[in-house]
Amino acid sequence: MDVFLQQLINGLTLGSIYGLIAIGYTMVFGIIGMVNFAHGDVFMVSAFIGLIAFLLLTTVLGITSIFLVLAIVLVVAMIFTGLTSWAIERVAYRPLRGSFRLAPMISAIGMSILLSNFVQVAQGPRNKPLPPMLPDVIVLMDNNGYQVTLAYKQMFIMILTAVLLGGFWFLVQKTPLGRAQRACEQDRKMAALLGVDVDRTISLTFIIGAMLAAVAGVMYLMYYGVVNFNDGFVPGVKAFTAAVLGGIGSLPGAVLGGLLIGLIETFWSAYFSIEYKDVAAFSILAITLVFMPQGLLGRPEVEKV
Amino acid sequence: MSSPLAGDGAARPSPFAAALKDAVVSGVITFLLFLPLVGFRATESGSGPLTLTYRFGLCATFAILVAVLRLVLHLTIWRPGRQKAARGTPSPLAAVGGFISPMAKPAFFALALFYPLIAIVVTGGLTPSRYWIDLGIYIGSYVMLGWGLNIVVGLAGLLDLGYVAFYAVGAYAFALLSTSVPINDWMAGHLGENFWALWSFWVCLPVCGILAAMWGVILGFPVLRLRGDYLAIVTLAFGEIIRLVLINWTDFTNGGAGIASIPPISFFGIPFTAADDGFAARFGLTFDPMHRIIFLYFVIVALSLLTALATLRLRRMPVGRAWEALREDEIACRSLGINTTLTKLTAFATGAMFGGFAGAFFAVRVRFVSPESFTFIESAMILAIVVLGGMGSQMGVAAAAVFMIGGMEMLRNLSFLKSDWLLGPDFDPTLYRMLIFGFAMVAVMVWRPRGLVSGRLATIFLKERKKVSGDLVKEGHG
């Protein structure tokens, strides 16, 4: 029971991070029908931007309040990651819209390789460690020495995710931008005919997806305290798995899928073998696609001739 | 932002002013993009905390470069008054292609055949030509892998991001079979002491191909109902699963340490040794370790040709035609009664088999296998070769392999950039290989989304065979 509870907390924390990345995949797929392969690397870039901002604030400007620092780091990472994602869409994907099916995907794979190697060249290949942030924990249960703890940073991650998702839901459901986005998702041509600026909507989709990934990146940096140029690939594939599991194109599905993948991964590591935790996540991807291609909350795909 | 050069006020801004404005804006954006990760660098200082170093100058240099480049492009190529070539008119490139293409195949074939001789003559001896022949073998393996994947991606239109899994299956199959003690003992007991050591590659080669094809069927069967990009991701997941299993199943694969001391290749049973029954002595040559390398080169050329010929023949058979039909329109295929699952599965298995052959060759060439060699980047590289070459075009794929692998290898040799007046002695060109590779992938896609050779040669034709332009080819879901 105690182990279960502890893993539940860890899994939900990890799942929040995956869920935030998964939203970026699912939104882009919903609107232009493309797997944005570089999204995992955008997440990694955001963690690096967060790292730089953190160092700048603490060592150069000497701000000591951790919450102020985190707030500024989050905003800075969101702005610069959004800009990066906008530029990527503009340079690598927009010219290929309307081209044949595989072209944007290949371009995205190239972009993914470009981003991770760009970070390697610009920041060096070694792990970048940070001093631990928010190290305090709340002890929830003490069972003969096995303490079930909830760290402040885990709480911070879960609460921030919930708040962001609330804001994001409001954005998609209640604002003109969200309406335009949903219209483009249903029928791009018709939306354009009715006066929706499709290019602008797609750009904004990329920016919003990247901003959520940036929050996930800063959380990742804060939670693990270390980041490497290689860290985009595996979380990226896992977040994509989450998006597929929840039903690609469905926003609540992405969050649900993210939480499930986080839980499955932590429970697998705790009860089975930690070496095969990635194998478990990748197998879920394959199993979902084979037996339930529409995912948990997605609509079944109907092909029109 | 108003430019001081836009003198005519209310009238339309002059093209130059617009270009200048665009250049300044893109320069500013580039500066902002590069600011966080190029402008600052988190540097490790021993074991202590990270410190920041600043490189704003470098950041500004990039911004100015981009701005100047865009300005020049606006004033030359992107000039608004310039007539855009009408769609459908043949580009000058196509005319050059039409002139060259009848000669390309024989020339390429001859070059492939005489390459070791040329290398030896130019470098002046067997030993100095080693680097060049090794490079030839290296490129040859990628030509073969590209042609193998071309069956899956180019002919059947199935995007496979996990091709390296079959390469790994082939390599590990050969490594495990040839080094396993029980098999060695059994072979020695039944077929003579030396048989297995000398013939292992030739015996294992078909086995590796069959095993890889079998894995192609196992992995392909459940997932081939999926749409293109889903299929891509699932194959990627399979590739990663196989790699992770190779790393973690230490009892079977020796984990990350890999398998070493794989027996070398033999000339159909004659070893490449200095002994009396060795290759050199039997053929009256003086012993040189280069004989083995040159033989390896011809083996990979032969294997590549086998792949190419098999593809050519298959394209003329019903199954090959079904592949190509499937690539163009899956729904039409199904309506015409083609069993799409079986058709996809044969393509997947055939491609996997050639991947397995290439894997066995890799194992016998390097004589060491480890999971490090079978990462996703390898899959992406092979896929990039196929797509950049123009999917379905054999010559295009071969040319792309030569340019990409050769070009990346040449980047290693850019030591002149290290001179003091260029980029300084700290500059390491090898670090930039993958960066340039990724950039090239994006650039080629944006420039020519259908690859270098984008036209299609019809397999069935009436009276006269015509090239189909890439613009006219539309791919359905597959």
Interface residues (C-beta under 8 A of the other chain):
Chain A: M34 V35 V45 F48 I49 L51 I52 A53 L55 L56 T59 V60 V76 F80 L83 T84 A87 V91 A92 P95 L96 S99 F100 R101 L102 A103 P104 M105 I106 S107 I109 G110 M111 S112 I113 L114 L115 N117 F118 V119 Q120 V121 A122 Q123 G124 R126 K128 P129 L130 P131 F233 V237 F240 T241 V244 E275 Y276 D278 V279 F282 S283 L285 A286 L289 V290 P293 E301 E303 V305
Chain B: I29 L32 L33 L35 P36 L37 V38 F40 R41 A42 T43 E44 P49 L50 T51 L52 L159 L161 P222 V223 R225 L226 R227 G228 D229 Y230 A232 I233 V234 L236 A237 F238 E240 I241 L244 V245 I247 N248 I331 F376 I377 A380 L383 A384 V387 M391 L431 Y432 M434 L435 F437 G438 F439 A440 M441 V442 M445 V446 P449 R450 V473 K474 E475 H477
